[in-house]
Amino acid sequence: MADLFERFIFAEDFLSQYEEFWTVWNAFYPSLVEMCKSGTGRYSSESIVINYLLAGLLWNENAKEWHTLREREKLFFQKVARDMGHHPSVW
């Protein structure tokens, strides 16, 4: 699953399909919340959560922004903090 998220992010970076990306990305959200709440597979879930939060990729160290992160994604990350903040990969 972590690899799928990574490939999907790379595809979005290349294709720049903002609305489509977030439609699919948000479809995964309930499953990620459930995985974090269940506590099962905590070790194996770390890379999944990290990639889902767009934090696992080796980005260009000179990059200051990404076309797929806009103002409205602040709400997404607030929701993540509320619903998954207890998971170590979110800290």
N, C-alpha and C positions, 0 to 999 in steps of 0.2 A: 504494500500500500504506500509506503514511503517513497518507493521508486516511481510509482504511478503519479503521485503528487509532484515529484520533482520533474518528471517528463511533461506533465501538464503545465507547470510553471514555465519551463523552457519554451513550450509551444506558444503560450500566451506572450512571452517576451518577443517572440518572432512575429506572431500574427497580429498582435495588438487588438484583440477582440474583447474589450473591457466588459461590456454587459454580459456577453456569453460566458466569459470566464467566471464572473461572480455568480451567475445563475447556477452553474455547475458546482462551484466552490461551496456555495451556501447549501446545496443539496446534500453535501457530505456532513454538514454541521451537526445534525442530531446524532449521527453515528459516532462522531468524535466525542461529543459530550457524554454519551452513554459509555464509551470505552474509558474515558477518564474517570467517570463516577464509579464504574464497576471495580476498578482497581486490579482487575485480572490482567496479566500480561504487562505489568507496569514497565518492565525493562524493554520489552519488544515494542511497546507503544511509544517510547520516547522519540524515536526517529520519525514515526508517523506524525506525532503532534508537532514536532519541530518543523518538519517540512510543510505541514498544513498551515502553520503560522508564518510561513515564508522566511524562516530563519535558518534553514539548513543548507542553503545553496552557497556556493563560492561566488559571490557577486564581485563585480569589478570594484576594487577597493577605492577607486576614484568616483564611483557613482554616488550621487547625492539624492536621487529620486528614482521612482519607477512609474512609468505611465499607467500602471494598473492600480496604484495606490493613490487615491484621491481623498478629498475631505470626508466623504461619507464612510470611508473605511475606519475612521476613528470610532464610529459606532460599532462596527464589527469587532474591533479589538477590545472595546469596553465590554461587549457581550461575552467575549472569550474570557476576559478576566473574571467576570461574574460567574460564568457557567463552568469554566475549566481551571480557574485560578489555583485550585488546590493541587493540581498535577505538577510535579517537579519540572517538567519540560516547559511549563508556562511561566514559571518564576523567572 
